[in-house]
Amino acid sequence: MALKEQILEDMKQFMRDKNQIALGAVRMLRSEIRNAEIEKSGDLNDDEIVKLASTAIKKRKDSASQYKEAGREDLASKELEEIKVLEKYMPEQLSEDEIRNIVDNEISKLDSPDKKYFGQVMKAVMAEVGNRADGKLVNRIVKEAFDANN
């Protein structure tokens, strides 16, 4: 089943279950998909839908952290529940060890493990991991790898 169809089926199920938080998250994602399809003048493939879901998750993580800082735990917990629903549409995430292996492999291709190659390594690693890892996590691991080599 295509990801777009899965989202529609899940939305119907959330309606039947009267799960308002999950329903709201999926409706928002469907809306973003429709807007992107209008902009593109065609259907989105699964990879494009995953990118939209990833963006929605990042927005909710940012909102949740801002709500926590403001002392609004109720709103923060709602955002975190929506993240759990949206993560269902993401590919399985790589572990830190798997990312470290990819980073080490990219650094070993360099002439010298100098920090001036940071951007080059980040670009190569992000191209390889795609949506299977958070950019902030990859950034931290690449920084740690360069710090360990210097």
Disulfide bonds with the S-S distance in Angstrom:
none
